[in-house]
Each structure stands twice: as structure tokens, then as C-alpha cells.
Amino acid sequence: MDKKKLNAKDFINIGIFTVIYFVMFFITGMMGYIPIFAVIIPLGLGILGGIPFMLFLTKTGKFGAATIMGTLVSVLCFLMGQSWISIPFGIVFGFLADLIFHAGKYKNWKYTVLGYCVFTEWVIGSMLPMWIMRDTFFAAYRNNGGTDEYIDAVMNLTANWMLPVVIVLGVVGAVIGAYLGRAILKKHFVKAGIV
Amino acid sequence: MKPELLLSVDTKQRFSLDPRTKLYMLLIFSIVMIDGKTDGISFWLKPALSLLPFLLLLSGRRRKAAAIYLSVFCVSWITNLFLLDYLGTAAKIIVSLLTQLGMRWFPGAMMGYYLLSTTKVSEFVLAMQRMHIPEAFIIPFSVMFRFFPTISEEAESIGNAMRMRGITGKKFFKNPQAVLEYRIVPFMMSVVTIGNDLSAAALTRGLGNGKKRTSICKIGFHWKDLALMLVVTAVLLVFLFFSGGLK
């Protein structure tokens, strides 16, 4: 079998780890239904997803794996009734992460952390409708006779700084998650002979 | 995650659709319903469109889900349109956030639920093959749905074992590291082992040989698929041209 290309065994591994990753996403997503906590979804996802993702990388370590995983996670989001906008985000960020991992030959730790940070940013896609929805929500609110000062106050609280905050939180969560994942990998999985 | 996600056994259905039709409808739903306009033509269009998942769920014999869906949607729709003006400012924001969720997100979610709960895995795989989606996506995808029930079983038994040792979610803040580690690590260990078994079994059955696979499922477009697709396409066109389009 070709060592560099993905084979059937890798495909099965991708499927398994995507499920685990998606469960982690689901757990953090549940917290996100409390409106204020929606901002911390990327942070929680980065931390929780780090453990399966690091194991996933050591198991497959080939070009294309992260792209497929990003696509599958976002397609699952779509099937669960979220917007289709997340699908292109999943594909693009998965592919970018793959390029970074490839540049580090799937072994260099710095590239791995960087790649995982990029991969985590796909979650913006699934959160994007919130911003779009926010605008129409406030427009409707204004039509219903809400005061302009109040709307402006709420807009300032939630508006434009949200996106950079989400990106930064995603990166922070991903870095924590990557180190946590590596620590757990070393502590348990290497010892048990699974890697 | 309920085990009834993507059935692997055959159920009697009076009204079976092609998986591709269901996917197409889901796509339309995620475009039309996520938009928040309720004035003009949307006032008639959206309730009409949201009746569709209700009827489909009924036809798929998911009466309970259908009833819940209908009541949630009606309550959110009516509250959002007629009752919001009578509330105070703070209550208005909270209530309207909830109703927006029920109005915009819930129909799409129910459509997804209908798709997943009335389609068999092999039907879905065959539909993806017909859409010329590469094997690199089909195999992980079918593995994923094979794994959702397994994962909930594993998580449950590990949760039971950890409860005996007093490591439960309630004590999360006492010792978060232990809760995370003692749950996730054994969970992933067992899942990886199951995955290895599964890939060995699948390879024995010739999964990786690159030949075109055959299937005993029969899927195809019938008049009802055509009718539904025409209906939702018409809705999309009306939505795009008569309500100012996407904003």
C-alpha cells in the first residue's frame, strides 16, 4: 500500500475521530445556547477537541485528513439544521490546516499547534448566522418601537469586537487544547501502545 | 444522540423519498428560514413552508416529534408577531431571542431530523455515490453514522464506572482535570480499539479495493420527489425575488 496516500484504514479512522470531535463540539455547543456563553464556544471547542485531534494526527498523519475532517464536521452541522455557510468554512480551514501540517511534515510540534489553531477557526462558519441574525433582529426590534439608545448600547456590546474575540479565543483554546492533548497522549496513549 | 439516528433496519414507510430530495429540501430550508423577515410575502410563505416538515414527519410516523415541532413553531410565530409589543424591554429581548430560535432554527433542525431518522445508512451511501461524491468522503461518513450509537453506549458505561468511583459531572469544579481525564481517556481508548476492529472487518470485506460497489437499496426519483422539489424551488424563487432577497 502507498504510504503517502490515504487508504481505507485512514478513512475509517477519520470517520471515528470526526465523531469524537463532533461530540466535543456538541458539548460546547450546548453551553452556547445560553446567549452570553456563545462567545466561549471556540475556547471550549479548542480545549476539548485538542485531545482527539492530537491522537487523530498521530494516527493518520497524511495530507488530506484534516480537510476531510473539516468538511465532515461542517456537513454534520448542516444536517443537524444549521446554516450551509459552515460548509465552505469547514473545507477552507481544514485545507489550510492540512497545508500547515504538511509544511511541518506532520511531526514538527510548532506547525502542529499552528495548524490546529487554524483548524479550530472553522467554528466561525457555524457562528456566522448569529451576526447576520443579530442585524435583522435589531432591525425588527427598532420597527417594533425600541429606543435607539438602547439598541446602540446592545449593539456596541455585541457587535464588531465579537469576531476578533472569537478568533482570538479560538486560537487560545486551540493552543491550550494542543498542549493538553499532547500531555494526555504522552501520559496514556503512548504507554498503552495505541499510538 | 439517539440510536434512531440513521436507521440501519428497515421500517415500513408509506411515503419514502429519495435522500437527494431530502438533502435539497434541507438546503432550501437553511436558506429561506434562517432569514428573519416576517412582513410582506414572508408572512404567508414561511408558515406554509414550515408545514412541510410537519407533514413529512407525520408521513414518517414520527407523530410525537411532529406535534412538538408544530406547537413550538406556532407558539414562537404567534409570540413573535403579535405578543412582543406587550412585553417590557428586558423580557422582550429574552423572549424574542427564544422565539427567533424556534422560528428560524427549529424548522431546519426538524428537517435534518427527518432526513436522519427516515433514511437508511445504505440508502444514504448509495445516494452519495450517485452524486459522484468521492470515496474519501463516503467511507468516513458511513463510519460516522455507524459510530454514533456505539459512542453513546461506551460513554454511558464509562459514566457508570466513574460514578462508582465518585467522579461525576457534579463534582466537575472540585477536580476538573480528573473528570476530563478519567472520562475522555478510557472513552477514546475503547473507541480506537473498536475502530481498529471495524477497519479490519471492513478491509476483509473488500472496502479498500477501489472497485465500484453495488447496493441492494433502490433509490430513484419519482413523481413525489419531483413535486416536492418543484414546490421548494418555487418557494426559494418567490423568496429571492419578492421579498428583497438575502440581506
HADDOCK unambig.tbl for C-alpha pairs under 7 A between the chains (distance, minus, plus):
assign (segid A and resid 7 and name CA) (segid B and resid 208 and name CA) 6.90 0.50 0.50
assign (segid A and resid 8 and name CA) (segid B and resid 207 and name CA) 6.74 0.50 0.50
assign (segid A and resid 8 and name CA) (segid B and resid 208 and name CA) 4.95 0.50 0.50
assign (segid A and resid 9 and name CA) (segid B and resid 199 and name CA) 5.78 0.50 0.50
assign (segid A and resid 11 and name CA) (segid B and resid 136 and name CA) 6.44 0.50 0.50
assign (segid A and resid 11 and name CA) (segid B and resid 139 and name CA) 6.05 0.50 0.50
assign (segid A and resid 11 and name CA) (segid B and resid 140 and name CA) 5.25 0.50 0.50
assign (segid A and resid 12 and name CA) (segid B and resid 139 and name CA) 6.57 0.50 0.50
assign (segid A and resid 12 and name CA) (segid B and resid 140 and name CA) 5.36 0.50 0.50
assign (segid A and resid 12 and name CA) (segid B and resid 143 and name CA) 6.20 0.50 0.50
assign (segid A and resid 12 and name CA) (segid B and resid 199 and name CA) 6.30 0.50 0.50
assign (segid A and resid 13 and name CA) (segid B and resid 195 and name CA) 6.86 0.50 0.50
assign (segid A and resid 14 and name CA) (segid B and resid 140 and name CA) 5.85 0.50 0.50
assign (segid A and resid 15 and name CA) (segid B and resid 140 and name CA) 3.83 0.50 0.50
assign (segid A and resid 15 and name CA) (segid B and resid 141 and name CA) 6.07 0.50 0.50
assign (segid A and resid 15 and name CA) (segid B and resid 143 and name CA) 5.33 0.50 0.50
assign (segid A and resid 15 and name CA) (segid B and resid 144 and name CA) 5.00 0.50 0.50
assign (segid A and resid 16 and name CA) (segid B and resid 143 and name CA) 6.71 0.50 0.50
assign (segid A and resid 16 and name CA) (segid B and resid 144 and name CA) 6.01 0.50 0.50
assign (segid A and resid 16 and name CA) (segid B and resid 147 and name CA) 6.97 0.50 0.50
assign (segid A and resid 16 and name CA) (segid B and resid 195 and name CA) 6.78 0.50 0.50
assign (segid A and resid 19 and name CA) (segid B and resid 144 and name CA) 5.73 0.50 0.50
assign (segid A and resid 68 and name CA) (segid B and resid 137 and name CA) 6.70 0.50 0.50
assign (segid A and resid 79 and name CA) (segid B and resid 112 and name CA) 5.06 0.50 0.50
assign (segid A and resid 80 and name CA) (segid B and resid 109 and name CA) 5.55 0.50 0.50
assign (segid A and resid 80 and name CA) (segid B and resid 112 and name CA) 5.21 0.50 0.50
assign (segid A and resid 80 and name CA) (segid B and resid 113 and name CA) 6.88 0.50 0.50
assign (segid A and resid 81 and name CA) (segid B and resid 105 and name CA) 6.93 0.50 0.50
assign (segid A and resid 81 and name CA) (segid B and resid 108 and name CA) 4.59 0.50 0.50
assign (segid A and resid 81 and name CA) (segid B and resid 109 and name CA) 3.73 0.50 0.50
assign (segid A and resid 81 and name CA) (segid B and resid 112 and name CA) 5.32 0.50 0.50
assign (segid A and resid 82 and name CA) (segid B and resid 30 and name CA) 6.80 0.50 0.50
assign (segid A and resid 82 and name CA) (segid B and resid 109 and name CA) 6.97 0.50 0.50
assign (segid A and resid 83 and name CA) (segid B and resid 30 and name CA) 5.18 0.50 0.50
assign (segid A and resid 84 and name CA) (segid B and resid 27 and name CA) 6.99 0.50 0.50
assign (segid A and resid 84 and name CA) (segid B and resid 30 and name CA) 6.52 0.50 0.50
assign (segid A and resid 133 and name CA) (segid B and resid 36 and name CA) 6.97 0.50 0.50
assign (segid A and resid 136 and name CA) (segid B and resid 36 and name CA) 6.11 0.50 0.50
assign (segid A and resid 144 and name CA) (segid B and resid 85 and name CA) 6.89 0.50 0.50
